[in-house]
Amino acid sequence: MKKWGVIFITAFLLAALLGACKGSGQTLSCTVTEVYENAVMVTCAEESEGFAQGEKVYVSCETMPALAPGDAIRVTFSGQVMISEPAQIVADKIELQ
């Protein structure tokens, strides 16, 4: 009986953790400075999500919209940031503002 209780509690906690991670997307408002094939270099328009205003970030995305330098965009990403110079993120979604 104890074994099933432990399994039930573990499954419940795992489901709660996965549910919390799924909805934890972060957003970043920024301006495009350079455009590459499947990525862009951006400058943060405001301080948010651990990024300082004016900080450069390299953003890659599987479905990159047509962008040009000067475009204001909103980047949605998982929250994972590669610590490098500049910082790098993989976007889930990029929207023109």
Long-range contacts (C-beta under 8 A, 24 or more apart in sequence): 24-78, 24-79, 25-76, 25-77, 25-78, 25-79, 25-92, 26-76, 26-77, 26-78, 26-79, 27-74, 27-75, 27-76, 27-77, 28-57, 28-74, 28-75, 28-77, 28-89, 29-72, 29-73, 29-74, 29-75, 29-97, 30-57, 30-59, 30-72, 30-73, 30-74, 30-75, 31-70, 31-71, 31-72, 31-73, 32-67, 32-68, 32-69, 32-70, 32-71, 32-73, 33-69, 34-69, 35-67, 35-68, 35-69, 38-62, 38-64, 39-64, 40-64, 40-67, 40-73, 40-94, 41-86, 42-73, 42-75, 45-72, 49-79, 50-81, 51-87, 55-86, 55-87, 56-86, 56-87, 57-86, 57-87, 57-88, 57-89, 58-84, 58-86, 58-87, 58-88, 58-89, 59-88, 59-89, 59-90, 59-91, 59-94, 60-88, 60-89, 60-90, 60-91, 61-90, 61-91, 61-92, 61-93, 61-94, 63-93, 64-94, 65-94, 65-95, 65-96, 67-94, 67-96, 71-96, 72-96, 72-97, 73-97
